Amino acid sequence: MSEFILHHYDNSPFAEKIRTLLGYKEASYQTVTIPVIMPKPDLVALTGGYRKTPVVQQGNHIYCDTRLIAKVIDQQLPQKSIYPESQALTANAIARWADQELFSIAVALAFSPAGFEAFTQKVPPHFVEAFANDRAKMREGGSGLSMTTETAFELWPLYLPQIEQQLTHNGPYICGQQATIADFSIYHCLWFVNNNAGVKHLLQGYPQVLQWFQKIKSIGHGNPTTIEADAAITIAKESKPCDFSDALFTEYNHLRQGDTVAIQPTDYGIVPVVGELVVSAADEVAIKRIDPRAGEVYVHFPRVGYQITKHE
């Protein structure tokens, strides 16, 4: 397979999750910097409408959502796997909790009065309103990122001591002696809080958490090389088409290979991506779509957290 291309922006916490994972794998990869807010025409040419960050490209295969992206990276770079068989349920359940619950807390804290004031001091005044409008649009129709500041401040001192206790008795990593997907999922949430001067003090008082945080942060981001968006689109367009006719395919909800389907997140960023269903596995689906700029591309999603319906 060709080299990974990470489509991201610097301040994206979920992108930091994948950057750090690529660092853990000591990977060489390419990066494309995408806009923080819509419109994102170059990204949409590849994804068909999916707008969350990050996206990972490999040739004409486009992987969406860090739940799936992390698995694909681990499968193709299997050294130091972050999915140990002995921790299959524990690590994945903690990662799911972190990516949803803990991330919602981190966002609510970062955009509390103190956090938002710190944010506005780092960006141009005209960007503040545009960013707020973009994120409000992103939340429309979904259940994610709806936590209030008050709830976040109640839950933070509940969960952080539990992480502290877990590391104290079971460290140096979240699930014991080996780094797992749980570490990278919790890390990016705390990284988001730590990057905000208005709320980073909330990490103080948890010495084991801070020690673990620095351990993960010190991994770095591997060996990235920056390319332009047009180059990434050209790579997709010049990649060979795939034949999925003989691929293993499990039918769910009467959806068959070749059906036209719409796939969309259920939490936020509710934008359907429409295409021909070509992959259906336990926790992965993929559609084929044709784009005027990118050509024939295959957009992959995890099954968990997504709604898949037949598109008439």
N, C-alpha and C positions, 0 to 999 in steps of 0.2 A: 504494500500500500504506500501511497505517497505521504509526504510529510504533513503533520497536523498544521492547520492554519487556525489560529485563535482570533475570533472577531470580538473585540472588547473595548472598554475604555478604562483608564487608570483607576478611577474611584469606585468602580463596580465591585461590591463585596462578593457576589457570586463568581465574577471573573477572578478575583483574588483566590478563591477556593481552587479554581482550575489552574491558575498560574503556579500556585504553591504545589499542587499535585504534580504538575509537569516538572517543577524543580525537584521534588522528591524522587521522581523517576529519572532525573538527570537528563532530561530530554532536550533535543534541539528541535525547534519548531518555528513557524512564521507567525507574525501577528499583523492584524489589520485594526487600526483604530477607528471605531465607529462613533457617530454622534451620541451624546448623552440623552437627547430627547428626539422625538419624531420631528420631521420625517427622516427616514433612514433608507433611501432608495437603493443603495448598493446592497445592504443587508437583505432587504425585502426581495430583491432579484434572486437571491439564493434561497430564502426561506419561504417565500410565497405569502408573507404577512406576519409570521411570528416575529415579535419585536423584543423579547426579553434578551438580557445579556448574561452570559456570553453565548456565542454559537461557535461550534468547532466544525471546520470543513476538512475533508480529506478527499481530494479530487473533486468528483461530482456528488459526493455524499455529504450531507449537511446534518449535523447532530445538534439537537435542541434539548435544553434542560440539563443541568449539571448532574441530575440523578443518572441519566443515560451517558452523558459525556464522560463522567468519571469511570464508569464501567468499561466503556470503549477504550479509554486510555489504559486502564489496568489490564485489559485483555491483550492489547497489542504490545504493551510494555510490561510483561508479567513479573519482572524482577521486583522484589519487595511488594508483593501483592497487598492491597489494602482491604481485601475481602477474604480474611481467613475463614476456613470452613468451620472452625470451632466457635466463631463469633458471628455466624451468618445472621441470626435474628437480632442479636444484641446490637451489633454495629449498625446494621441497616435501620433498625427502629430508632436508635439515637440520632442517626443522620437525618431521618425523616422528621423527627421532632425538632431538631435544630433548624433545618431548612424552612420549616413552617412557623412553629411557635417561637423559638428563640430569635429567629430573624424578624418576626413581627414585633417583638419586644425591642430589638435593636433599632429598628426603623422608628418606632414610636419615641424612643429615647433621643435618637439623633434629631428628630424634628419636634422635640419638646421646646418650650420657649428658650431655654439656655442652649440647646443643641442647634435650633434653627438660627439663633443669633450668631453663633459661631460659623454656621454654614454661610450666612449672608456676607460675612466679613471676608470670605475667601473667593467669592464669585462676583462678577459685574452686576450692578443693580438690575439691569434689564433682564438678566438671566433668571433672577429669582422668581418673578411672576411666570415666565415661560416654563420653568421647571415645575412649579407648583401646579400649573394647569395641565402639564403633560402627565404628571403622576396621578392627578385626580381622574384624568381620562383613562389611565391605565387600570384604575380600581373599579371602573364602571362595570356593573354586571357580575362582579366576582365577590368572593367571600374573604379573600386574602388582604393583608395589610390594613385591616379595619380596627386594630387595637388602639384604645385610647391611651393617652399619656399617663393617666392615673392608674390604669391597669398595669401598664409596663413598669411603673415605679413600685407597684405592689409585688409583681412577679419576679423582678430582678433579684431582690434579696431572698427570695425563696429558692430560685434555681442556682444562683452562683455558689452558695454554700454546699449544695449537693455536688456540683462539679468539683469544688475544692475537696470535699470529703472523698469523692471517687478517686481523685488523683493521689490523695494522701495515702489511701489504703490499697490502691490498685494500680498506681502509676508505673512507669513515667508517662504512659499514654492513657487515653480515656478508657480503653478496654484492657489495659494491662501492659505487657512488655512489647507489643507490636503496634505500630501505627495502623489505624484503620480509617475507613471512610468517615467514621464518627469524629475523628480529630479534625479533618479538613472542613467538615460541616459546622462544627462548633467554632472553629478558628475564625472563619470568615465573618461570623456574626460579631464576635468580640473585636475583630479587626475594624469593623465598621464603627463600633462605639469608640474604640481607641483612637481612631482617626479624627474624631470630633472633639475639639478642645473644650466644648461646653459640657460634655458628659464623660470624658475619658477618666475622670477621677472615680467613677463608679466601679472601676476595676481594682482600685486600691483596697487593701484589707484582705486580699485573697492571694497569699504568697505562692501557693502551689499552682494556682491558675496562672499567675504572672510568669512563673518559671516555665510552665508548659507552653504558654503563649510565645515566649521568647524562643523556645526550642523549635516550635513550628515556624515562626517567622524567619529564623536563621536558615531555614532550608533554602530560601531564595526562590527564583523563578526559572531556573534552568538556563537554557541558551537560546533566547528568542532573537529572531531577525525580523525587522519591520518591512512589510511590503505594502503597496497601494491596493485599494479596493478593486480597481480595474484589473490588476494582475490576478487577484484571487478569482474574480469572475471569469477571466480568460482561462485559468486553470480548470475551472469547472466545465466550461464550454468545450475545451479540448480533450477532456477525459473520455474514455471509451464508455459507451452505454453498457448497462448490465442486463443480463437475462435472468429473471427470477422464476422462470417457469418450473424449474426443478427444485426450488428452495422449499425447505420444510415450512409448512403453513398451517397454523391452527385456527380454525374458525371460531370466532366469538360473536355472539349475538347475530348469527346468520349473515355475517359479513364475509364475503368470499374474495379470493384473489382476483383482481381486475375490477372490483367495484369502485365506483367513484365515491369517495368519502370526504367528510370534513372533520378535521381534528383541531381541538382547541383546549387551552388550559381551563381548569375549573376554579382556580383561585384568583388570578388577576391577569391582566393582559389578554382579555377574552377576544382574541382575533382568530377566526377559523382559517385554516389552511386547507385548500381543496386539491385533491389529486387522486390518482389511481392507487389503490391499496396493493402493495407488492410484498410487504413483510408483515407477518402477524405471529409474534412469539409471546412468551409468558409476560415479559415486561418490556417489549419493544414492538413498535409498529413503524412502518415506513410507507410513504407515498411517492409515486413518480409524478413529476410535473414538468411542464415545458415552459421555459421562460425565454422571452425574446433575446435577452442579453446573456443569460447563463446556460442556455440550452437545456438538455435533459438532465435534471437533478433529482436526487433521492433524499427526501427530507425525513429524518428519523426522530421519533419521540419515545419517551417511556410510556408505558400504559398507565401506570399509577399517576394520578393527578391530571389526567386528560380525558376528555369526552370524545368518543369516536362515533359518528353517525353517518348513515348513508345520505349522500347528497344527490338530490334530484335535479 
